[in-house]
Amino acid sequence: MVIRASIGAVPGLIPSFLILAGVLAGITALISRARNRPLLLPVLLATCTAALCTVTLLPGAAGMTVGQCDTGLPVHVFTSSSSLLNIGLFIPPAALSTLLFRRPATVAAVFVLFSGLIEFIQSVTSLGRSCTVTDVVANSIGALVGVGGAAVWLGIGGRALRRPLRDFAWAAGIALAGSAALAYGFNSQVTGVNVVAIDDSRRAVVDATEGSDTWLSAEAEAVFGTGTRSTGTQVEKDGSRWKIIASTDRGTISGWWPDRTLERASASDQHGDAGTLTAAQAGGVARSFARTHFPDSLAGSDQTVRTLDDGPHAAYLVTYRRHRQGVLMPMRLDFTITRSGRMVGFTSEAVRDAVPPRATVTVTGTTARRHPAKTAGAEAARAQLRARQVGGVTGQRVAPDKWPDGQARSAPDQLPCGLSLLALLVGIGPGPRGAAEPVGDRQPQPLLGR
């Protein structure tokens, strides 16, 4: 099966091999006969060399981008079918060369470098082949196995090796010179890409998000209507969660996996629809959807419905906000619903309720002396507080409706000493002039296009 798949992946492999093998074997036979040498081993070596060249260098139909090579660790060298094929491909020519020349060290160095040269050629040419470190290792293993087996066979047969010391010297020189040349070529012409790590990462993403497509497709039909078709999915990792963004033929929708919580949806058609849906009914549509998909955000929240635009094509903006001890919590839940009952979209910020510290504001002696009549026995003016996180610490923003003299005014640039100390303790206080953040219920941006 592996050999059949390899032959099918390289068009014209068999005819090319037969032609090249015939040419090399014919030339080798002529040279051997002219030198009165045996023909069998040289002709077999020429045939194996032809097979090696056609399998590794013949243009294919796949491969990486030109100038790239997979530098991932060869962790699958003994489990990958292509690696096992490469090992088997290099054993015969390495063994035949050792039997013919009886110089195993030199033969091993030549075939290992030849393996690197093959991968370099595959990486810098448009052959449709892939350069990988795993192939170099597999080819080298095959060459060493072939050389080792042939050396053992020579020893058993009583045939001595030719000049072992010179053999090792030649092997060392060839290895050093060839390694330097290949290192320069790869460093200057090839970019390393860890395909193994990329494949493992993709496989981990697929395993971690298995089932998310089915879940989000069902949610898209619940929002945009039956028959909604998914056209693509994006995955983004955020800590221990995955954000899944699905594009459909009717809009986009996103949510968190494996929490199975929705975050946002926006219909492609952002225009209003003619209909008779009232504001109360729009609130009911939003409440029904929120009860199923956002029960935590719905609990203890206040609903507000307001109309967007006028006329028969107007829509409703339904918002949910929650207060704790008079403090506006950071959670947000907004829906846009047309008069026909179609949901244009929603936005959910499911933030856990903050626990703000209690703040007590007292009248300083200086203020009491300035306004003795108005401050004596006066009730504290009501202030609206909003929970806010700064640097991960929850504090309060205070916006008094009126100051002790009964007049409405903006916060001063500097607070009296007592209030400044209090502001430092609870993390509040006026910002730079003209940069104060609005306090109160943040108005959501409606999804409906005008």
C-alpha positions in Angstrom: 0.0 0.0 0.0 2.8 2.4 0.9 4.7 1.7 -2.3 1.5 2.0 -4.4 0.7 5.4 -2.8 4.2 6.7 -3.4 4.0 5.6 -7.1 0.6 7.4 -7.4 1.9 10.6 -5.8 4.7 10.9 -8.4 3.4 10.9 -12.0 5.6 9.0 -14.4 7.7 7.3 -11.8 7.9 3.9 -13.3 8.8 5.0 -16.9 11.3 7.5 -15.6 13.0 4.8 -13.5 13.2 2.4 -16.3 14.7 4.9 -18.7 17.3 6.2 -16.1 18.1 2.7 -14.9 18.7 1.5 -18.5 21.0 4.4 -19.2 23.0 4.1 -16.0 23.2 0.4 -16.1 24.3 0.4 -19.7 27.1 3.0 -19.1 28.2 1.1 -16.0 28.4 -2.2 -17.9 30.5 -0.7 -20.6 33.0 0.8 -18.2 33.2 -2.4 -16.2 33.8 -4.5 -19.3 36.4 -2.1 -20.5 38.3 -2.5 -17.2 37.7 -6.3 -17.1 35.7 -6.0 -13.9 32.7 -8.1 -12.8 29.4 -6.7 -14.0 26.9 -7.8 -11.4 27.6 -5.5 -8.4 28.2 -2.3 -10.6 25.0 -2.9 -12.6 22.9 -3.5 -9.5 24.3 -0.4 -7.8 23.5 1.7 -10.9 20.0 0.3 -10.9 19.5 1.1 -7.2 20.9 4.6 -7.7 18.4 5.2 -10.5 15.6 4.1 -8.2 16.9 6.4 -5.5 17.1 9.5 -7.8 13.7 9.0 -9.4 11.9 8.4 -6.1 13.4 11.4 -4.4 14.0 14.0 -7.1 11.3 13.4 -9.7 8.7 16.3 -9.6 5.6 15.5 -7.6 2.2 17.0 -7.0 2.6 18.2 -3.4 5.4 19.7 -1.2 6.1 22.7 0.8 6.8 26.3 -0.3 10.1 26.8 -2.1 12.8 27.8 0.3 11.3 26.0 3.4 12.3 22.9 5.2 10.6 21.1 8.0 13.0 21.2 11.0 10.8 19.4 13.5 12.3 16.6 15.6 12.1 13.2 13.9 9.8 11.7 16.5 7.9 9.7 13.9 10.9 8.3 12.0 10.0 4.7 13.0 6.2 5.1 12.8 5.7 7.0 9.6 5.2 5.0 6.5 7.1 7.4 4.3 10.1 7.3 6.8 10.1 3.5 6.7 10.1 3.7 2.9 13.1 6.1 2.9 15.0 3.7 5.2 14.3 0.8 2.9 15.2 2.9 -0.1 18.8 3.7 1.1 19.7 0.2 2.4 20.4 -1.5 -1.0 22.6 1.1 -2.7 24.6 1.6 0.5 25.1 -2.1 1.0 26.1 -2.7 -2.7 28.6 0.2 -2.6 30.2 -1.3 0.6 30.5 -4.7 -1.1 31.9 -3.2 -4.3 34.4 -0.7 -2.8 35.0 -2.3 0.7 35.3 1.1 2.3 32.4 1.3 4.7 33.3 4.6 6.4 33.6 6.5 3.2 30.4 5.0 1.8 28.5 5.9 4.9 29.7 9.5 4.8 28.9 9.8 1.1 25.3 8.5 1.5 24.6 10.6 4.5 25.7 13.7 2.7 23.8 12.6 -0.4 20.7 12.4 1.7 21.2 16.0 2.9 21.9 17.1 -0.7 18.6 15.5 -1.8 16.6 17.4 0.8 18.4 20.7 -0.1 17.5 20.3 -3.7 13.9 19.5 -2.8 13.7 22.7 -0.7 15.2 25.2 -3.2 13.5 23.9 -6.4 9.9 23.8 -7.5 9.8 20.0 -7.6 6.6 19.7 -5.5 8.6 17.8 -2.9 9.0 18.4 0.8 12.3 18.9 2.6 12.3 17.5 6.2 14.8 16.6 8.9 12.9 13.4 9.4 13.7 12.3 5.8 17.4 13.1 6.4 17.4 11.0 9.5 15.5 8.1 7.9 17.8 8.1 4.8 20.9 8.2 7.0 19.5 5.3 9.1 19.0 3.3 5.9 22.5 4.0 4.7 24.1 3.0 8.0 22.1 -0.2 8.1 23.1 -1.1 4.6 26.8 -0.3 5.3 26.8 -2.2 8.6 25.1 -5.2 7.0 27.5 -5.3 4.1 30.5 -4.9 6.4 29.4 -7.8 8.5 28.9 -9.9 5.3 32.4 -9.0 4.2 33.8 -10.1 7.5 31.9 -13.4 7.4 33.2 -14.0 3.9 36.8 -13.3 4.9 37.1 -10.4 2.6 39.3 -7.7 4.2 38.5 -4.0 4.1 40.6 -1.8 1.9 43.0 0.4 3.9 40.8 1.1 7.0 42.9 4.1 8.2 42.8 5.8 4.8 39.1 4.9 4.7 38.4 6.7 7.9 40.5 9.7 6.9 38.6 10.1 3.6 35.3 9.7 5.4 36.3 12.4 7.9 37.4 14.8 5.2 34.3 14.2 3.1 32.0 14.6 6.1 33.6 17.9 7.2 33.6 19.5 3.7 30.2 18.2 2.8 28.6 19.3 6.1 30.1 22.8 5.8 28.8 23.2 2.3 25.3 21.9 3.2 25.2 24.1 6.3 26.0 27.2 4.3 23.4 26.3 1.7 20.6 25.7 4.2 21.4 28.8 6.3 21.5 31.1 3.3 18.7 29.6 1.1 16.3 27.8 3.4 13.9 28.8 6.1 13.2 26.3 8.9 9.5 25.5 9.7 8.6 23.1 12.5 5.8 21.3 10.7 5.6 18.6 13.3 4.9 21.1 16.0 2.4 22.9 13.8 0.6 19.6 13.1 0.6 18.7 16.7 -0.8 22.1 17.7 -3.5 21.8 15.1 -4.4 18.4 16.3 -4.6 19.7 19.8 -6.9 22.5 18.7 -9.2 20.0 16.9 -9.3 17.7 19.9 -9.9 20.6 22.4 -12.7 22.1 20.3 -14.4 18.9 19.1 -18.1 19.4 19.1 -18.0 23.3 19.2 -19.0 23.5 15.5 -22.2 21.5 16.1 -23.0 23.6 19.2 -22.5 27.0 17.6 -24.4 26.0 14.4 -27.4 25.1 16.5 -27.1 28.4 18.3 -26.9 30.2 15.0 -30.2 28.7 13.9 -31.8 29.7 17.3 -30.7 33.3 16.6 -31.0 33.7 12.8 -33.7 31.1 12.1 -34.0 27.6 10.8 -31.9 26.8 7.7 -29.0 28.9 8.7 -25.8 27.5 7.0 -22.3 27.8 8.4 -19.7 29.1 6.0 -16.6 29.1 8.2 -15.2 28.9 11.7 -12.4 30.7 13.5 -10.8 29.5 16.8 -8.9 31.8 19.2 -7.4 30.6 22.5 -7.9 32.8 25.6 -6.4 31.2 28.7 -8.1 27.9 29.3 -11.0 28.7 27.0 -11.5 28.8 23.3 -13.4 31.6 21.5 -15.3 30.1 18.6 -16.5 32.5 15.8 -18.8 31.1 13.2 -19.7 32.8 10.0 -23.1 31.9 8.4 -25.1 32.9 5.4 -27.2 35.2 7.7 -24.6 36.7 10.1 -21.9 35.9 12.5 -22.1 34.5 16.0 -19.4 33.9 18.7 -19.2 32.1 22.0 -16.8 30.4 24.5 -15.9 26.7 24.5 -16.1 24.5 26.5 -18.2 26.9 28.6 -20.9 26.8 25.9 -21.7 30.5 26.5 -22.6 32.9 23.8 -20.9 36.3 23.5 -22.1 38.1 20.4 -24.2 37.8 17.3 -24.8 40.2 14.4 -27.2 39.6 11.5 -26.1 40.4 8.0 -29.4 42.3 7.5 -29.2 45.2 9.9 -32.4 46.9 8.7 -35.6 47.0 10.6 -38.7 45.0 9.5 -42.3 46.1 9.3 -44.5 44.5 12.0 -46.7 45.1 14.9 -44.5 43.9 17.8 -44.8 46.2 20.8 -42.1 47.2 23.2 -43.4 44.9 25.9 -43.5 42.0 23.4 -39.9 42.8 22.3 -38.9 42.6 26.0 -40.6 39.3 26.2 -38.7 37.9 23.2 -35.4 39.1 24.8 -36.3 37.7 28.2 -37.2 34.3 26.7 -33.9 34.1 24.9 -32.0 35.3 27.9 -33.7 32.8 30.2 -32.3 30.0 28.1 -28.9 31.4 27.2 -28.0 34.0 29.8 -29.6 32.9 33.1 -26.8 34.3 35.2 -26.9 37.7 33.5 -30.8 37.8 33.8 -30.9 37.1 37.5 -31.4 40.3 39.5 -31.1 42.5 36.4 -33.4 45.4 35.4 -34.8 45.4 31.8 -35.1 48.6 29.8 -36.7 48.8 26.3 -36.3 51.8 24.1 -37.2 52.4 20.5 -34.6 52.9 17.8 -35.8 55.2 15.0 -39.5 55.9 14.1 -42.0 54.4 11.7 -43.0 50.9 10.7 -39.4 49.8 10.3 -38.2 50.8 13.7 -36.6 48.3 16.1 -36.2 47.9 19.9 -33.1 48.0 22.0 -33.6 45.8 25.0 -30.9 46.1 27.7 -30.3 44.4 31.0 -28.3 46.0 33.9 -27.8 45.0 37.5 -27.2 47.0 40.6 -25.7 45.8 43.9 -26.0 48.1 46.9 -26.6 51.0 44.6 -23.6 50.2 42.5 -23.9 49.5 38.8 -22.3 46.1 38.0 -20.0 45.7 35.0 -22.2 42.9 33.3 -23.9 43.9 30.1 -26.6 42.2 28.0 -28.2 44.0 25.0 -30.6 42.8 22.3 -31.8 44.5 19.1 -35.2 43.2 17.9 -37.2 44.4 15.0 -41.0 44.9 14.9 -41.4 41.6 13.2 -39.7 39.8 16.1 -36.5 39.1 14.3 -33.3 39.3 16.4 -30.8 41.5 14.7 -28.1 40.7 17.2 -27.0 40.7 20.8 -24.0 41.5 23.0 -23.2 39.8 26.3 -20.5 40.7 28.8 -20.9 38.1 31.5 -18.7 39.7 34.1 -18.9 38.5 37.7 -20.4 41.0 40.1 -17.8 43.1 41.9 -17.8 43.6 45.6 -17.1 47.3 46.0 -15.9 48.7 49.4 -18.2 50.9 51.3 -17.4 54.6 51.2 -18.6 57.2 53.8 -18.3 60.9 52.9 -18.4 63.4 55.8 -18.6 67.2 55.8 -15.3 68.8 56.7 -15.0 71.6 59.2 -14.1 74.1 56.4 -17.3 73.2 54.5 -19.4 73.4 57.6 -18.1 76.9 58.4 -18.8 78.1 54.9 -22.4 76.8 54.8 -23.5 76.5 58.5 -27.2 76.8 57.7 -27.2 74.5 54.8 -25.0 71.8 56.2 -26.4 71.6 59.7 -28.8 68.7 59.8 -28.7 68.3 56.1 -29.1 64.9 54.6 -26.3 63.5 52.4 -27.0 64.0 48.8 -27.6 60.8 46.8 -24.7 59.7 44.7 -24.6 57.1 41.9 -21.8 54.6 42.1 -20.4 52.5 39.4 -18.1 49.5 39.9 -14.9 49.8 38.1 -11.7 47.7 38.0 -8.4 49.5 37.8 -5.3 47.2 37.8 -7.5 44.3 38.9 -8.8 46.1 42.0 -12.4 47.0 42.3 -13.2 50.6 43.3 -16.0 53.1 43.0 -16.6 56.1 40.9 -18.7 58.7 42.7 -20.9 61.3 41.0 -22.8 63.5 43.6 -26.1 64.8 42.2 -25.7 67.9 44.4 -23.1 69.3 46.7 -23.9 70.4 50.3 -24.9 73.9 49.2 -27.7 72.4 47.1 -26.2 73.4 43.8 -25.3 71.0 41.0 -21.7 71.3 39.9 -19.0 69.1 38.5 -16.2 67.7 40.6 -13.4 70.1 41.5 -9.9 69.6 40.4 -8.8 69.3 44.0 -10.7 67.8 46.9 -10.4 69.1 50.5 -7.8 67.3 52.6 -10.2 64.9 54.3 -11.9 63.9 51.0 -8.5 63.5 49.3 -7.4 61.0 51.9 -10.7 59.2 51.5 -10.3 59.2 47.7 -6.9 57.6 48.1 -8.3 54.9 50.4 -11.1 53.8 48.2 -9.4 54.4 44.8 -11.6 57.3 43.6 -11.1 60.9 42.8 -11.3 63.4 40.0 -9.2 62.9 37.0 -7.5 65.6 34.9 -9.7 68.5 33.8 -11.9 67.5 30.9 -11.0 63.8 31.2 -13.6 62.7 33.7 -15.4 59.4 32.7 -19.2 59.7 32.4 -20.9 58.0 35.3 -24.1 56.1 35.1 -25.6 53.6 32.8 -23.4 53.3 29.7 -25.5 53.6 26.6 -25.0 50.6 24.3 -24.3 51.0 20.7 -27.3 49.7 18.8 -26.7 47.0 16.2 -29.4 48.3 13.9 -28.2 50.2 10.9 -29.9 53.4 10.0 
